[in-house]
Each structure stands twice: as structure tokens, then as C-alpha cells.
Amino acid sequence: MPKGKIAAKSPIMMEMQPGTYYWCACGKSNNQPFCDGSHKGSEFTPKEVKIEEVQSVFWCRCKQTSNPPFCDGSHNDL
């Protein structure tokens, strides 16, 4: 799968409530780290993420992670 545009060179930590979220894979969303539909017409699709319990999440914003949608430290090599 191709890597998206770098939206930021750092992850964002968020306290997430249970629910379904859609992580932006293309890097073009103005609502990072979540999808706003900017991928339309491209090869990218958002990644559905189901959060079962309240938890802190480090969302990848560099879009280079090998563990989407979560940060794996790839931004350190940019």
C-alpha cells in the first residue's frame, strides 16, 4: 500500500472514547488525524478503527507508519 502525504512529523496523542473512528490515510485531511473525505478520487481509503474502551492513542500523522493508524516512530526518520 502506498504511503500518504506527510501531514505532520509527529504523532498526536488523544484520549479516545469508545466508538468508531476513520483515520486519514492520504494525509490531505484538514481534520487530522481523521478523514474528512479529501481522499476522494485517489487510491487511498480511510482506516476504520474501533475503540472499545476509553484509552490514550498515539495517532500517526506522518502517514509512514508500518502499524497504521498508530505511531510506530517512523516520523523520527523523516
C-alpha positions in Angstrom: 0.0 0.0 0.0 1.4 3.4 -0.9 2.2 5.9 1.9 0.2 9.1 2.2 1.3 12.7 2.3 3.1 13.8 5.5 0.6 15.8 7.5 2.9 16.4 10.4 6.2 15.0 11.6 4.9 14.0 15.0 2.0 11.8 16.3 -0.9 13.2 18.2 -1.9 11.7 21.5 -5.7 11.8 22.1 -7.8 10.4 24.9 -10.4 8.4 22.9 -13.9 7.5 23.9 -15.4 4.2 22.8 -16.6 4.4 19.2 -15.7 4.0 15.5 -13.2 6.4 14.0 -11.8 6.8 10.5 -8.1 7.6 10.3 -6.9 9.6 7.3 -4.5 7.5 5.2 -3.9 10.0 2.4 -2.5 12.9 4.6 -4.7 15.5 3.0 -7.5 15.8 5.6 -7.9 19.2 7.3 -9.2 17.2 10.3 -6.0 15.3 11.1 -5.7 12.5 12.2 -9.2 11.8 11.0 -10.7 11.6 7.5 -12.7 14.5 6.0 -13.2 12.9 2.6 -10.1 14.6 0.9 -9.0 11.2 -0.4 -11.9 11.1 -2.9 -10.6 10.3 -6.4 -7.3 8.9 -5.1 -6.1 5.4 -4.3 -6.4 6.0 -0.6 -9.3 5.0 1.8 -9.5 5.8 5.5 -8.8 3.1 8.0 -11.7 2.2 10.3 -10.7 1.9 13.9 -13.0 0.7 16.7 -12.1 1.8 20.2 -13.7 -0.5 22.8 -12.8 1.4 26.0 -11.5 4.8 27.0 -7.8 4.9 26.2 -4.9 7.2 25.1 -4.0 6.7 21.5 -0.9 8.0 19.6 -2.3 8.5 16.1 0.2 8.6 13.2 0.2 11.9 11.3 3.3 11.3 9.2 1.4 8.5 7.3 4.7 6.5 7.1 3.9 4.1 9.9 4.1 0.3 9.4 1.3 0.0 12.0 -1.5 2.2 10.7 -3.2 4.1 12.2 -0.9 4.1 15.2 2.5 5.8 15.5 5.5 3.4 15.3 8.2 6.1 15.4 8.6 6.4 11.6 8.5 10.2 11.9 11.9 10.1 13.6 13.5 9.1 10.2 11.9 11.9 8.2 
